[in-house]
Amino acid sequence: MVLKQSEEEKSRVQGELAVHYNAILSLLGEDPKREGLLKTPFRVAKAMQFLTKGYSEDPEAVLRSAMFQEEDYKQMVIVKDIDFFSLCEHHMLPFFGKAHIAYIPKKYITGLSKIPRVVDIFARRLQIQERLTMQIKDCIQKTLDPLGVMVVIEAQHMCMQMRGVEKQNSLTTTSDFTGFFQQAKTREEFMNLIKHNR
């Protein structure tokens, strides 16, 4: 669900968030009135609005804004190494990494820049990596109706690196696919094409 907000509404929400962050600073044992923290509640409120702005954006509309009919091209369109940053919904700590996306057109293609925009919209919400992977796949499949879509995401999670098990070098990989990518040969071709030179 996309929640559109006017500038007036955004300002009101920012003010309310700032009140809560002011209280959080006090509960953590800090003095929100000291010089270094005076504007912190407003800064954090503004940052959180930016980091969750995906709730007010429509990823399907982004794809449709540059959708072109192309019935002759039936090979993979791949956009790889798409940087993204998100917040995990369990601890509201960052996770970040790269998304690799391919689709095989049936009738329509979209502007190449629109694929990273779709990633950003879903990433700028409270997320888990598994859902993020599926949402990107579902959006492309529903909007472009291609012969198949595949999404692979590789990410580092600060909730594992800063707290909990504290494993700094762990990497989590998720994938999801539809259509022609259900064939092992097609998936293997995609994975070979996105491999990094190490």
Summary of the structure (lengths in Angstrom):
residues: 198
radius of gyration: 19.8
end to end distance: 40.4
largest distance: 64.6
contacts: 572
relative contact order: 0.13
helix: 46%
strand: 24%
